[in-house]
Amino acid sequence: QKYGPVFRDKIGPLSYVFVYKPEDVAKVFQAEGKYPARGPTLPWLIYRKQRKKAKGLLLAEGKEWRKFRSVTDKKLLKVKDVSAYSDRINNVITDFFIHLDKKRQDDNIDGEVRDLKDSLYKWSFETINTILYNRKLGTFEDPPNPIAEKFYRSVCSMFDKSNDIISLPPYYKYIKTKRWNDYCKIWDTMFETAEQLVDEEYQNLQQSITEDSRKSFDLRRSEEIEFLPYVLLRSELNKDEIVGNIMDLMIGGVDTSANTMLWTLYILGKHPDIQEKLYQEIRSVLKKGEYPDSLSVQKMPYLRGLLKESERMYPIAIATVRILDKDTVLGGYQVPAKTKIFVGYHMMSFDESFHDEPTKIKPERWIRSSSQHRFNPFSHTAFSFGPRMCVGRRIAELEMQLLLARVI
């Protein structure tokens, strides 16, 4: 309201141009070029440079990023490949429910679960790693598998410490304080565990196939091959690059899905009417005792709308950043190439120009047959857009849809 839909400002030492209109957002994505850039998360990048660890999809730029995406896209974004993960995602959900039942008894607070967020983080952690490594790590075992527990706790600590360090000047490039060394040790544990798991899968692959049978694999039929064997068999990434990419995929798949589900459950708890509508929709699609899959959730528009509404009201990130590849006119202003653009999705989510009654929870707004308002697709893009859209989007959507269908 004060500066208008396009203005320049600083976040810390960095200068950005902020945009809040869908038509300008569309222009930003059109001007991002062949190799979209968004700038790194500095503590993560500096750690890898100091420890000589390979970057992955989150941190790589340019041709290196494009190479990584070309290897991983098919297994993570192709509908047929992602649909094949339904059974293992449901298996993790079953373990999650068993874990919640036991936790409810152990916590002994009138049937409530203490620290549901931690349990949901375990669910998303176990789900993404089940896909990446083709096996349960054992986070929900009783007691938890020691390797899984160490890996999980390190990931949680990394997120907590990153939030503190990101807000500080990047002194750690030059001065290695105790705080920075402790932070690096957390990353060391994560990389050591990931390297161990990749080595084990590589050894299994070596023992199970001969050179002749390796040649017989049809990598075009990717849905018949697990993720890590598929990446190994393509032989386009070295071991360090594989570990770096698996690390980034795992990082991107934990807090995002868990926090979205946490807010979705909050919405259901606050709005019994929405809960009832969702229940009736699920009941109309699934038979008693039947588990949902990638096909059945496509018949549940209200469920999918609820998740989108949760992402709109309580986004994991309030914005995304892109660095322009060429000069672009935004809101009537000439913005030069290499300018950092801050795309403010959260502000657009509460603008009445783009969303009818934006402060109300209305899952039906996302159902085309029931909504009279025509949406501009750039007014809400939870998983970003274009070549650098979230590579784990389809997996995240599927795991949340399956969990929500079974919770109700």
Secondary structure as UniProt FT lines:
FT   STRAND          6..11
FT   TURN            12..13
FT   STRAND          14..19
FT   HELIX           22..30
FT   HELIX           42..51
FT   TURN            57..59
FT   HELIX           62..77
FT   HELIX           79..83
FT   TURN            84..85
FT   HELIX           86..107
FT   TURN            110..111
FT   TURN            114..115
FT   HELIX           116..133
FT   TURN            139..140
FT   HELIX           146..166
FT   HELIX           171..173
FT   HELIX           178..208
FT   HELIX           211..216
FT   TURN            219..220
FT   HELIX           222..224
FT   HELIX           227..234
FT   HELIX           239..252
FT   TURN            253..254
FT   HELIX           255..270
FT   HELIX           272..285
FT   TURN            288..289
FT   TURN            294..295
FT   HELIX           296..299
FT   HELIX           301..313
FT   STRAND          320..323
FT   STRAND          328..330
FT   TURN            331..332
FT   STRAND          333..335
FT   TURN            337..338
FT   STRAND          340..343
FT   HELIX           345..349
FT   TURN            352..354
FT   TURN            358..359
FT   HELIX           363..366
FT   TURN            368..370
FT   HELIX           377..379
FT   TURN            382..383
FT   HELIX           386..388
FT   TURN            391..392
FT   HELIX           393..407
//
